[in-house]
């Protein structure tokens, strides 16, 4: 049984009736394709726009629309066909579908403010203007947060995760002009080194030794390698602390077991030998007065 939807069949056929009733073939761009799951009730992302999470929401929506080949409906790269053009009806259908997807991922209080939107590009620009912070201000805030962020009270994993979140957001706001291949590689390496320095600077003093080790390596390890080295050091310190917290009796028994393992004896045998031999029954482990 064929899995091709009616819409896909229509798109492949690409037929359109001319004014004289004849059938003429037209090319249907992929951007106008709609799968059977691409309905107006679909929720294409899990994130819900609430006014405070615009950056996260917009990034998730861009990814979802790009995956469905519908990004052109919000970035202005697709021109709306004229009233008499054969693709106008397809444009209207896709435009309405994308509008529904945007609408479905907003809180109720926001939905009421965009209920009469009819064009995705205008709606997208309106949301960006309303909820996106000014780039320069946000860049300044992010860089300040990076400088002030310290590991104090956090595990290495938690500390690195917070830094990475800030780095990723900063990358989103910064503009990257075109460079030659060689220049791009150099700039990327410099950015990687800068992040490695920022990561090491925020560590607590207990990591001073591994910090010095990393900085002494030529060339400087990449960020992920440095993070792995520090995380391994943290795990080793946790093992050491757990051993130091063991009761003295447990430490003593562990040492005794280690000694006996080398001599091939047992703890009870050693204990018995330490008490001597009974002069009455000639058995080891007790004396005559205890026989």
Secondary structure, DSSP 8 states (H G I E B T S, - for coil): -----HHHHHHHH-EEE-TTS-EEE----GGG---TT--TT----S--B-SS-HHHHHHHHHHHHHHTT-THHHHS-S----TTSTTHHHHHHHHHHHHHHHHHTB-HHHHTTSTT---HHHHHHHHHHHHS--HHHHHHHHHHHHHH---TTS-HHHHHHHHHHHHHHHHHHS------HHHHHHHHHHHHHHHHHHHHHTS-GGGHHHHHHHHTSSS---HHHHHHHHHHHHHHHHHHHHHHTS-HHHHHHHHHHHHHHHHT--HHHHHHHHT-B-TTT--BTS-GGG-
